[in-house]
Amino acid sequence: MKLNITLVRNDSVLLFAVYCLLFFTAFSPSLASKIKKGHDHFERGEWEEALVQYADAELDDPKSGEVLFNKGDALFRQGKYAEAGQQYERAYVEGEASLRHSAIYNTGCALYREGKLKEALDTFKRALELNPEDADTKYNVEFVEQKIKELISEAKDTAERQQQQQNSEQQEDGGD
């Protein structure tokens, strides 16, 4: 099975949207410059440097959903999934309506990467409520549900094997 969680989604779409927003919003020149520098670093795979620029931009606009989302992306790329999830959640709360689905979807990806399958499943279901037609979200709901079932089945099998082994050992001890 293929999992669509290997990489946060909508990076290029979001980056393009943020570039467009820079020209059509009231961002101060310093904020726009910081965001652009962050994007430049991000596109070169310089996650830590991108994060520094986004964090600096956040000082200028602490409630910018786009900045928070981008911080989440930089953290996710560094494998800091818990921190990334927190930034995506903040972007969900603070960001524009158009950003909410991607923010909550990426929160689900971060939770999955942390191994928090139940929380990831619940989060993907929240994303599905925001965009019921999104194929990636539907796929991830099904994928995580299947993963949970597999883990439950494996746990049951392990418990049964352990019980059989204990019963066998008891029979051997009783036969002496």
Residue frames as qw, qx, qy, qz and C-alpha x, y, z in Angstrom:
[[0.000, 0.884, 0.467, 0.000, 0.00, 0.00, 0.00],
 [0.377, 0.395, -0.018, 0.838, 1.12, 3.51, -0.75],
 [0.301, -0.721, -0.466, 0.415, 0.86, 6.10, 1.99],
 [0.279, 0.754, 0.190, 0.564, 0.41, 9.71, 1.02],
 [0.493, -0.864, -0.075, 0.061, 2.03, 10.87, 4.24],
 [0.804, -0.015, 0.013, 0.595, 5.67, 10.80, 3.22],
 [0.284, 0.098, 0.056, 0.952, 5.65, 14.50, 2.52],
 [0.156, 0.564, 0.461, -0.667, 3.41, 17.29, 3.66],
 [0.423, 0.528, 0.647, 0.352, 1.11, 18.35, 0.89],
 [0.176, 0.919, 0.324, 0.139, 0.53, 21.48, -1.07],
 [0.535, -0.490, 0.074, 0.684, 4.04, 22.88, -0.56],
 [0.298, 0.077, 0.430, 0.849, 4.33, 24.32, -4.05],
 [0.104, -0.694, -0.570, -0.428, 0.69, 25.41, -4.14],
 [0.436, -0.810, -0.300, 0.253, 1.02, 27.04, -0.75],
 [0.485, -0.345, 0.160, 0.788, 4.31, 28.71, -1.67],
 [0.166, 0.352, 0.510, 0.767, 2.74, 30.10, -4.83],
 [0.261, -0.789, -0.516, -0.208, -0.28, 31.31, -2.88],
 [0.499, -0.693, -0.154, 0.497, 1.94, 33.00, -0.32],
 [0.388, -0.059, 0.315, 0.864, 3.95, 34.69, -3.07],
 [0.022, -0.573, -0.546, -0.611, 0.68, 35.98, -4.52],
 [0.416, -0.798, -0.426, 0.092, -0.49, 37.13, -1.12],
 [0.523, -0.369, -0.022, 0.768, 2.70, 39.11, -0.72],
 [0.168, 0.150, 0.371, 0.901, 1.67, 41.28, -3.63],
 [0.292, -0.511, -0.520, -0.619, -1.99, 41.65, -2.72],
 [0.572, -0.661, -0.470, 0.125, -1.97, 42.07, 1.05],
 [0.101, -0.943, 0.114, -0.294, -0.85, 44.69, 3.48],
 [0.872, -0.251, -0.097, 0.408, 2.27, 42.80, 4.58],
 [0.159, -0.922, 0.234, 0.263, 5.00, 45.17, 5.61],
 [0.595, 0.672, -0.440, -0.019, 8.05, 45.06, 3.34],
 [0.097, -0.544, 0.796, -0.247, 10.11, 43.51, 6.12],
 [0.724, -0.002, 0.602, -0.337, 7.57, 40.73, 6.65],
 [0.818, 0.542, -0.004, -0.192, 7.37, 40.03, 2.92],
 [0.335, 0.718, -0.604, 0.084, 11.15, 39.96, 2.73],
 [0.365, -0.391, 0.792, -0.296, 11.44, 37.51, 5.62],
 [0.825, 0.211, 0.432, -0.296, 8.83, 35.20, 4.12],
 [0.706, 0.663, -0.228, -0.100, 10.54, 35.30, 0.73],
 [0.091, 0.644, -0.741, 0.168, 13.91, 34.53, 2.32],
 [0.607, -0.165, 0.703, -0.333, 12.28, 31.65, 4.17],
 [0.851, 0.425, 0.195, -0.240, 10.84, 30.30, 0.92],
 [0.478, 0.732, -0.484, -0.014, 14.18, 30.62, -0.81],
 [0.178, -0.476, 0.828, -0.239, 15.87, 28.58, 1.92],
 [0.744, 0.076, 0.551, -0.369, 13.01, 26.07, 1.92],
 [0.797, 0.563, -0.058, -0.212, 13.25, 25.52, -1.83],
 [0.381, 0.653, -0.643, 0.121, 16.99, 24.81, -1.45],
 [0.837, -0.188, -0.511, 0.050, 16.31, 22.26, 1.29],
 [0.279, 0.262, -0.504, 0.774, 17.78, 24.50, 3.98],
 [0.459, -0.606, -0.622, -0.187, 15.09, 23.72, 6.54],
 [0.500, -0.511, -0.386, 0.583, 16.77, 25.27, 9.59],
 [0.191, -0.093, 0.119, 0.970, 17.51, 28.53, 7.78],
 [0.250, -0.428, -0.568, -0.657, 13.94, 28.64, 6.46],
 [0.507, -0.606, -0.601, 0.120, 12.65, 28.10, 9.98],
 [0.382, -0.343, -0.203, 0.833, 14.74, 31.02, 11.25],
 [0.025, -0.107, -0.315, -0.943, 13.25, 33.32, 8.61],
 [0.412, -0.499, -0.632, -0.425, 9.69, 32.14, 9.30],
 [0.511, -0.545, -0.521, 0.413, 10.18, 32.56, 13.04],
 [0.238, -0.201, -0.021, 0.950, 11.47, 36.06, 12.40],
 [0.206, -0.283, -0.491, -0.798, 8.43, 36.79, 10.20],
 [0.463, -0.547, -0.697, -0.031, 6.20, 35.48, 12.97],
 [0.336, -0.376, -0.355, 0.787, 7.52, 38.24, 15.22],
 [0.071, 0.036, -0.225, -0.971, 6.08, 40.76, 12.74],
 [0.642, -0.091, -0.232, -0.725, 2.75, 38.94, 12.41],
 [0.214, -0.228, 0.896, -0.316, 2.21, 36.32, 15.14],
 [0.620, 0.286, 0.587, -0.435, -1.21, 35.35, 13.77],
 [0.457, 0.517, -0.482, -0.540, -0.22, 34.83, 10.15],
 [0.916, 0.035, 0.343, -0.205, -1.59, 31.41, 9.23],
 [0.771, 0.599, -0.202, 0.079, 0.75, 31.26, 6.25],
 [0.104, 0.704, -0.620, 0.329, 3.83, 31.89, 8.39],
 [0.634, -0.332, 0.597, -0.362, 2.71, 29.31, 10.95],
 [0.937, 0.286, 0.142, -0.142, 2.01, 26.77, 8.20],
 [0.607, 0.676, -0.373, 0.187, 5.42, 27.35, 6.66],
 [0.223, -0.612, 0.669, -0.357, 7.08, 26.96, 10.06],
 [0.848, -0.076, 0.440, -0.284, 5.27, 23.65, 10.33],
 [0.859, 0.503, -0.097, 0.000, 6.59, 22.58, 6.93],
 [0.291, 0.718, -0.561, 0.292, 10.18, 23.45, 7.88],
 [0.479, -0.438, 0.655, -0.387, 9.87, 21.58, 11.18],
 [0.929, 0.148, 0.242, -0.237, 8.28, 18.57, 9.45],
 [0.726, 0.610, -0.301, 0.096, 11.14, 18.38, 6.98],
 [0.063, 0.629, -0.671, 0.387, 13.55, 18.30, 9.93],
 [0.566, -0.120, -0.814, 0.049, 11.68, 15.37, 11.46],
 [0.013, 0.023, 0.573, -0.819, 10.35, 17.49, 14.33],
 [0.221, -0.383, -0.773, -0.455, 6.85, 16.14, 13.97],
 [0.279, -0.633, -0.633, 0.347, 5.41, 17.17, 17.33],
 [0.141, -0.498, -0.037, 0.855, 6.53, 20.77, 16.84],
 [0.052, -0.038, -0.616, -0.785, 5.33, 20.74, 13.24],
 [0.217, -0.516, -0.815, -0.150, 1.92, 19.51, 14.35],
 [0.210, -0.643, -0.427, 0.600, 1.67, 22.35, 16.86],
 [0.045, -0.336, 0.252, 0.907, 2.43, 24.89, 14.13],
 [0.140, -0.222, -0.768, -0.584, -0.12, 23.34, 11.77],
 [0.221, -0.620, -0.733, 0.175, -2.75, 23.44, 14.53],
 [0.141, -0.588, -0.162, 0.780, -1.98, 27.11, 15.10],
 [0.025, 0.123, -0.531, -0.838, -2.21, 27.74, 11.34],
 [0.150, -0.439, -0.851, -0.247, -5.58, 25.99, 11.37],
 [0.205, -0.707, -0.543, 0.403, -6.84, 28.32, 14.10],
 [0.143, -0.653, 0.023, 0.743, -5.24, 31.55, 12.87],
 [0.215, -0.116, 0.643, 0.726, -5.19, 31.01, 9.11],
 [0.468, 0.203, -0.235, -0.827, -7.57, 31.81, 6.33],
 [0.832, 0.107, 0.367, -0.403, -10.37, 29.35, 5.61],
 [0.772, 0.548, -0.293, -0.135, -8.56, 28.26, 2.43],
 [0.225, 0.575, -0.741, 0.264, -5.58, 27.14, 4.54],
 [0.638, -0.356, 0.466, -0.499, -7.51, 25.14, 7.14],
 [0.979, 0.126, 0.002, -0.162, -7.83, 21.87, 5.24],
 [0.677, 0.509, -0.433, 0.308, -4.12, 21.72, 4.40],
 [0.115, -0.595, 0.563, -0.562, -3.20, 22.68, 7.96],
 [0.766, -0.258, 0.411, -0.423, -5.33, 19.98, 9.56],
 [0.936, 0.313, -0.157, -0.025, -4.27, 17.42, 6.93],
 [0.480, 0.569, -0.528, 0.409, -0.62, 18.12, 7.69],
 [0.450, -0.501, 0.518, -0.528, -1.37, 17.88, 11.42],
 [0.958, -0.009, 0.151, -0.244, -2.59, 14.35, 10.69],
 [0.776, 0.488, -0.337, 0.216, 0.63, 13.61, 8.81],
 [0.063, 0.623, -0.579, 0.522, 2.71, 14.84, 11.74],
 [0.702, -0.333, 0.423, -0.467, 0.70, 12.75, 14.21],
 [0.974, 0.203, -0.068, -0.077, 1.11, 9.68, 12.02],
 [0.563, 0.576, -0.465, 0.368, 4.87, 10.22, 11.88],
 [0.246, -0.541, 0.574, -0.564, 4.88, 10.42, 15.69],
 [0.258, -0.020, -0.965, 0.047, 3.17, 7.02, 15.78],
 [0.284, 0.222, 0.557, -0.748, -0.05, 8.48, 17.19],
 [0.002, -0.162, -0.839, -0.519, -2.34, 6.54, 14.90],
 [0.046, -0.657, -0.739, 0.141, -5.65, 7.13, 16.69],
 [0.064, -0.728, -0.126, 0.671, -5.00, 10.88, 16.87],
 [0.071, -0.261, 0.591, 0.760, -3.88, 10.92, 13.24],
 [0.021, 0.381, 0.875, 0.297, -7.04, 9.09, 12.18],
 [0.048, -0.761, -0.546, 0.348, -9.25, 11.52, 14.08],
 [0.093, -0.631, 0.152, 0.755, -7.38, 14.45, 12.54],
 [0.060, -0.033, 0.747, 0.661, -7.68, 13.10, 9.00],
 [0.002, 0.585, 0.809, 0.063, -11.41, 12.68, 9.63],
 [0.055, -0.772, -0.243, 0.585, -11.56, 16.35, 10.66],
 [0.076, -0.395, 0.489, 0.774, -9.78, 17.24, 7.40],
 [0.061, 0.255, 0.878, 0.401, -12.28, 15.11, 5.50],
 [0.020, 0.737, 0.608, -0.296, -15.13, 17.08, 7.07],
 [0.033, -0.701, 0.089, 0.707, -13.57, 20.26, 5.68],
 [0.375, 0.503, -0.526, -0.574, -13.09, 18.79, 2.20],
 [0.799, 0.004, 0.537, -0.270, -15.13, 15.59, 1.73],
 [0.821, 0.564, -0.002, -0.092, -13.96, 15.16, -1.86],
 [0.047, 0.801, -0.595, -0.029, -10.21, 15.19, -1.16],
 [0.918, 0.175, -0.348, -0.072, -8.82, 11.88, -2.44],
 [0.414, 0.413, -0.648, 0.487, -5.58, 12.06, -0.41],
 [0.362, -0.330, 0.507, -0.709, -7.48, 12.58, 2.82],
 [0.901, -0.018, -0.018, -0.433, -9.88, 9.73, 2.04],
 [0.787, 0.317, -0.510, 0.142, -6.93, 7.48, 1.25],
 [0.179, 0.411, -0.656, 0.607, -5.15, 8.38, 4.50],
 [0.650, -0.258, 0.315, -0.642, -8.28, 7.72, 6.56],
 [0.960, 0.101, -0.150, -0.213, -8.54, 4.25, 5.01],
 [0.620, 0.441, -0.557, 0.334, -4.80, 3.63, 5.29],
 [0.083, -0.420, 0.618, -0.659, -4.59, 4.56, 8.98],
 [0.808, -0.159, 0.182, -0.538, -7.74, 2.57, 9.78],
 [0.924, 0.222, -0.310, -0.019, -6.13, -0.47, 8.13],
 [0.377, 0.483, -0.609, 0.504, -2.85, 0.13, 9.97],
 [0.433, -0.378, 0.482, -0.662, -4.70, 0.23, 13.30],
 [0.935, -0.006, 0.005, -0.354, -6.52, -3.02, 12.46],
 [0.774, 0.372, -0.472, 0.199, -3.21, -4.67, 11.57],
 [0.098, 0.476, -0.625, 0.611, -1.61, -3.58, 14.83],
 [0.682, -0.255, 0.339, -0.596, -4.58, -4.86, 16.84],
 [0.957, 0.159, -0.176, -0.166, -4.42, -8.17, 14.99],
 [0.566, 0.457, -0.569, 0.383, -0.66, -8.45, 15.60],
 [0.227, -0.446, 0.563, -0.657, -1.16, -7.70, 19.28],
 [0.863, -0.116, 0.164, -0.463, -3.84, -10.40, 19.56],
 [0.884, 0.305, -0.351, 0.048, -1.61, -12.91, 17.76],
 [0.289, 0.501, -0.619, 0.531, 1.30, -12.09, 20.07],
 [0.502, -0.354, 0.462, -0.640, -0.90, -12.46, 23.15],
 [0.951, 0.039, -0.023, -0.306, -2.21, -15.83, 21.92],
 [0.732, 0.402, -0.493, 0.244, 1.33, -17.10, 21.23],
 [0.005, 0.481, -0.615, 0.624, 2.46, -16.01, 24.68],
 [0.730, -0.226, 0.308, -0.567, -0.53, -17.72, 26.28],
 [0.951, 0.191, -0.216, -0.110, 0.17, -20.91, 24.34],
 [0.497, 0.478, -0.589, 0.422, 3.81, -20.79, 25.37],
 [0.304, -0.421, 0.551, -0.653, 2.84, -20.33, 29.03],
 [0.893, -0.065, 0.121, -0.429, 0.37, -23.21, 28.82],
 [0.848, 0.343, -0.394, 0.095, 3.03, -25.40, 27.22],
 [0.231, 0.495, -0.628, 0.555, 5.56, -24.50, 29.91],
 [0.567, -0.325, 0.424, -0.627, 3.03, -25.21, 32.65],
 [0.961, 0.078, -0.081, -0.254, 2.24, -28.61, 31.15],
 [0.680, 0.417, -0.524, 0.299, 5.93, -29.43, 30.97],
 [0.067, -0.462, 0.599, -0.651, 6.43, -28.33, 34.59],
 [0.751, -0.190, 0.266, -0.574, 3.40, -30.36, 35.68],
 [0.927, 0.225, -0.269, -0.130, 4.65, -33.48, 33.91],
 [0.341, 0.559, -0.666, 0.356, 7.92, -33.64, 35.86]]
